[in-house]
């Protein structure tokens, strides 16, 4: 049974009730494919996909179908023959909460529906200012905060998609070098659905902006969890990266693989306390109320309930 609070814009649906909404929908992914999608330190198995993301995929497909119908009705009313524009989904949430895994999973699941075979996924990392520019502005220590992004370029990118541009390109970000890759872009051409994933994608308009990025979104997802759980997930992921990706001499964070374990862990805690936690509290958490749907995760990374905006 869904919980309805008169003061909340959402209806809270228990995991069991939510899972029942996908019972008649066939799972399009194998266990091996799910394993490939799962992010480092994240939790995702066949049961989680079946009970949480299969119903979500079905709901999104219904939203896309209705948006296409509305477009046709509006075009007929206006006497126009304007082509359909992509359905845009925004996915927001903290560092280490699992939003990248959610986005990759939805990309794969939505592409299996007949009405949306072409799904693109773009992360806002590509719209961070290059490190040299961040250093110049003296905000390298605030990387990931709203001011560290080229928000006008990101807004134009999404506006171009929504205007029906045949081809749109975005900068490429390297997690190895922790920087924008000079001269490299990723292109998307006439997609049915575009998923935009990032920390601050549900934020209000920036300075000197009349519209917010999320004004272009047709559906907004916020991945939520208690702060103490996200803290633990961040530190666990840091440890795994230290033993894995950070061992690459070309990694920007290679120094953490070489320093003593206790010193590296102390630095990880400092990064969380001074950068990621303040960004979460000041900028990311306040955008949850702008979401269409909230995935509430428990301590083990599994979704425990779903909040769906009241219609």
C-alpha positions in Angstrom: 0.0 0.0 0.0 1.4 3.4 -1.0 2.0 6.0 1.8 0.6 9.4 1.1 1.6 12.4 3.2 -0.5 15.6 2.6 2.7 17.8 2.9 4.9 15.7 0.5 4.8 16.0 -3.3 5.4 12.2 -3.4 3.6 9.0 -2.8 5.9 6.4 -1.1 5.6 2.9 -2.5 7.1 -0.1 -0.6 9.6 -2.3 -2.5 7.1 -5.2 -2.5 4.3 -3.1 -4.0 6.6 -1.6 -6.5 8.0 -5.0 -7.6 4.4 -6.2 -8.2 4.1 -3.5 -10.9 6.6 -5.3 -13.1 5.3 -8.8 -12.8 3.9 -9.0 -16.3 7.0 -7.5 -17.9 9.7 -9.7 -19.4 13.3 -9.0 -18.1 15.4 -8.1 -21.2 18.8 -8.6 -19.5 20.9 -11.7 -18.5 22.7 -12.0 -15.2 26.0 -11.7 -17.1 24.9 -8.4 -18.7 23.8 -7.1 -15.3 27.3 -7.9 -13.8 28.9 -5.9 -16.6 26.7 -2.9 -15.8 27.3 -2.9 -12.1 29.6 -0.1 -10.8 32.6 -0.5 -8.5 31.4 -1.1 -4.9 27.7 -1.0 -6.0 25.1 -3.7 -5.5 23.1 -5.0 -8.4 21.8 -8.5 -9.0 19.0 -10.2 -10.9 16.6 -9.8 -8.0 17.3 -6.1 -7.7 16.9 -5.5 -11.4 13.7 -7.5 -11.6 12.0 -6.0 -8.5 13.1 -2.3 -8.9 14.3 -1.5 -12.3 12.0 -3.6 -14.4 8.9 -1.7 -13.1 10.8 1.6 -13.6 11.7 0.7 -17.1 8.0 -0.1 -17.8 6.9 3.2 -16.2 9.4 5.2 -18.3 8.3 3.4 -21.5 4.7 4.5 -20.7 5.9 8.1 -20.2 7.8 8.0 -23.5 4.7 6.6 -25.3 2.4 9.3 -23.9 4.9 12.0 -24.7 5.0 10.9 -28.3 1.2 10.9 -28.4 1.1 14.4 -26.9 3.6 15.6 -29.5 1.4 14.2 -32.3 -1.8 15.8 -30.9 0.0 19.1 -30.4 1.4 19.0 -33.9 -2.0 18.3 -35.4 -3.5 21.1 -33.3 -0.9 23.6 -34.6 -1.1 22.3 -38.1 2.6 21.5 -38.1 4.7 18.5 -39.1 7.4 19.0 -36.5 9.5 15.9 -35.9 9.5 14.2 -32.5 12.3 15.3 -30.1 14.1 13.0 -27.7 12.7 12.1 -24.4 15.2 13.3 -21.8 15.7 11.7 -18.4 17.8 13.3 -15.7 19.5 11.2 -13.0 20.9 13.0 -10.0 22.4 12.0 -6.6 25.6 12.1 -4.5 29.0 10.8 -5.4 29.2 7.0 -4.6 25.4 6.6 -4.4 25.2 4.5 -7.5 23.6 6.9 -10.0 26.0 5.9 -12.8 25.0 2.2 -12.4 21.3 3.3 -12.5 21.9 5.3 -15.7 23.8 2.5 -17.5 21.2 0.0 -16.5 18.3 2.1 -17.7 20.1 2.8 -21.0 20.3 -1.0 -21.6 16.7 -1.7 -20.5 15.1 1.1 -22.4 16.9 0.3 -25.6 15.2 -3.2 -25.5 11.7 -1.5 -25.8 10.4 -1.4 -29.4 9.5 2.3 -29.1 12.9 3.4 -27.9 15.7 1.4 -29.6 18.1 4.3 -29.6 19.2 5.5 -26.2 22.1 7.8 -25.4 23.8 8.3 -22.1 25.7 11.5 -21.3 27.4 12.3 -18.0 27.9 15.9 -17.0 31.6 15.2 -16.2 32.4 16.3 -19.8 31.1 19.8 -19.0 33.5 20.3 -16.1 35.9 23.1 -16.7 39.4 21.7 -17.6 41.7 21.5 -14.6 43.8 24.4 -15.9 40.7 26.6 -15.9 39.7 25.4 -12.4 43.2 26.3 -11.2 43.0 29.7 -12.9 39.7 30.4 -11.1 41.1 29.0 -7.8 38.2 26.5 -7.5 40.1 23.2 -8.0 39.1 22.3 -4.5 35.5 22.8 -5.4 35.5 20.4 -8.4 32.0 18.9 -8.7 30.3 22.0 -7.2 27.9 23.9 -9.5 30.5 26.6 -10.3 33.0 24.1 -11.6 30.8 23.3 -14.6 30.4 25.2 -17.8 26.7 25.5 -17.2 26.0 27.5 -20.3 27.6 24.9 -22.5 25.7 22.1 -20.8 22.4 24.1 -21.1 23.0 24.7 -24.8 23.9 21.0 -25.3 20.6 19.9 -23.8 18.6 22.7 -25.5 20.0 21.6 -28.9 18.9 18.0 -28.2 15.4 19.1 -27.2 15.2 21.3 -30.3 15.6 18.2 -32.5 19.1 18.8 -33.8 20.2 15.8 -35.9 23.7 15.6 -34.3 24.9 17.0 -31.0 28.4 16.6 -29.5 29.7 16.7 -25.9 33.2 17.0 -24.5 34.9 13.8 -23.1 36.1 13.4 -19.5 38.8 11.0 -18.5 38.7 9.5 -15.0 42.3 8.4 -15.5 43.7 11.9 -16.0 40.9 13.5 -13.9 40.5 16.0 -16.7 38.7 16.9 -20.0 40.3 15.2 -22.9 41.5 18.0 -25.3 39.9 17.9 -28.7 37.8 14.7 -28.1 34.0 14.6 -28.3 31.2 12.1 -28.2 28.4 12.5 -30.7 24.8 11.5 -30.4 22.6 11.4 -33.5 18.8 11.5 -33.4 18.2 9.4 -30.2 14.8 8.3 -29.0 15.9 8.8 -25.4 18.8 10.7 -23.8 19.8 10.1 -20.2 21.7 13.0 -18.6 23.5 11.8 -15.4 25.3 14.1 -12.9 25.6 15.5 -9.4 23.7 18.7 -10.0 21.4 18.1 -13.0 18.3 19.0 -11.0 19.6 22.3 -9.8 17.7 25.6 -10.1 18.9 28.1 -12.8 22.4 29.4 -12.4 23.4 33.0 -12.3 22.4 34.9 -15.4 20.2 32.0 -16.5 16.5 32.1 -17.1 16.0 28.4 -17.3 17.3 25.4 -15.4 18.8 22.4 -17.1 16.0 20.2 -15.6 13.4 22.4 -17.4 14.3 20.3 -20.5 13.9 17.0 -18.7 10.8 14.9 -19.3 11.5 12.7 -16.3 13.8 13.3 -13.3 15.3 10.6 -11.1 17.0 11.2 -7.7 19.0 8.3 -6.2 18.8 8.8 -2.4 20.4 7.3 0.7 21.3 8.2 4.3 24.5 10.3 4.5 26.3 7.8 6.8 25.7 5.1 4.2 27.0 7.2 1.3 30.1 8.1 3.4 30.8 4.4 4.0 30.3 3.6 0.3 32.6 6.4 -0.8 35.4 5.2 1.5 34.9 1.6 0.4 35.1 2.6 -3.2 38.2 4.7 -2.5 39.9 1.6 -1.0 39.0 -0.5 -4.1 40.2 2.2 -6.5 43.4 2.5 -4.5 44.0 -1.2 -5.1 42.9 -1.1 -8.7 42.7 2.0 -11.0 45.0 4.1 -8.8 47.9 1.7 -9.3 48.1 2.8 -12.9 51.1 5.2 -13.0 49.1 7.4 -15.5 46.3 7.9 -13.0 45.9 11.3 -11.5 45.4 9.6 -8.1 48.4 7.3 -8.4 50.0 8.9 -5.3 47.3 7.4 -3.1 48.3 3.9 -4.3 51.9 4.6 -3.3 51.3 6.2 0.1 50.7 4.2 3.3 47.2 2.8 3.7 46.4 4.9 6.9 47.6 8.1 5.2 45.5 7.4 2.0 42.4 6.6 4.1 42.9 9.8 6.1 43.1 11.7 2.8 39.9 10.0 1.6 38.1 11.1 4.7 39.3 14.6 4.3 38.1 14.7 0.7 34.7 13.5 1.8 34.4 16.0 4.7 35.7 19.0 2.8 34.4 18.5 -0.7 31.8 15.8 -1.3 29.8 16.1 1.9 29.4 19.9 1.7 28.4 19.6 -2.0 25.8 16.9 -1.1 24.3 18.9 1.8 24.4 22.4 0.1 23.7 21.6 -3.5 22.6 18.0 -4.3 20.1 17.0 -1.5 18.0 20.2 -1.9 17.2 19.2 -5.5 15.5 15.9 -4.4 12.1 17.7 -4.3 12.4 18.5 -8.0 12.5 14.8 -8.9 9.7 12.8 -10.6 10.9 9.7 -8.8 13.2 9.0 -5.9 15.0 5.7 -5.4 15.6 5.3 -1.6 18.5 3.0 -1.0 19.3 1.1 2.3 22.6 0.3 3.9 23.4 -2.6 1.5 22.9 -0.4 -1.6 19.5 -2.1 -2.4 16.5 0.1 -3.1 14.0 -0.2 -0.2 11.2 2.1 -1.4 10.3 4.4 -4.3 8.9 7.9 -4.1 6.7 8.8 -7.1 5.6 12.4 -7.6 1.8 12.9 -7.1 0.1 13.5 -10.4 
